[in-house]
């Protein structure tokens, strides 16, 4: 397979894996590739450890979950100890040290009946930290990455709001399907059949649900590459102090930059007035700094921070309806009071 075709295949799978019985055949057809050629290439990416996984990314708010990016001030001598406790929560997916007075940052998503505020109160009590500050998402401008394997640029489309799911009823069968869709897709001719059989459901029901709720509860079904392995070794979380009246206009301008992968509006907290967040990627620190400088000119904002991560404590894909979360709640709910 030549390098350009390989690159096109990678970008295609990062945008959307076909939700059909033989997705690797469907992915290869527009590129003149056989099913075997696609499967062999995906297996090679896995062997090279540049492909993280192929699975669904779900819209938690449409599944009854509430989520936030959370920060806290942790005494430096206790940072690793506290981070380990936070990381043990089943739906904490990203947990980092960052170069700021707020030095611990993590993402968490919990069912509304458990409550985000209640969960954070438990974490405060079991870690002995006075306060964790939730930064809730108010607007979504861009989500995810579509990396070009050659230029290492990102070509993620601007995000449109997910459609509502008024007809979605969460049953035990639905939970099985969602759990299956969140698992790494097997690299075989009929991977959804294999996935369905493993989870005690039918291939037909799995694909029907995924297709019906694509762009809704199923935000997308994609391949995710490890950008550091590709050569995109530097990334920073940038935060911008934007007045609410200008947030949408400037958020869209910022998100349009190809080096930005994720871009959100978020609530503010005392001592941290930043309302616009964006992840910026690049091959070098100098490249990232130049991108941020260019963005500042474009959106006419001088009050911003570039936050790097000296330590990554946890990074994984969020899974919904995990039985481990119920176990965690049963173990620690007594710490609410």
Beta strands, then each sheet from edge to edge (+ up, - down):
strand 1: 51-58
strand 2: 65-72
strand 3: 92-97
strand 4: 104-111
strand 5: 132-135
strand 6: 137-142
strand 7: 218-225
strand 8: 234-240
strand 9: 260-266
strand 10: 276-282
strand 11: 304-307
strand 12: 311-315
sheet 1: 1+ 7-
sheet 2: 5+ 2- 4+ 3- 12+
sheet 3: 6+ 9- 10+ 8- 11+
end
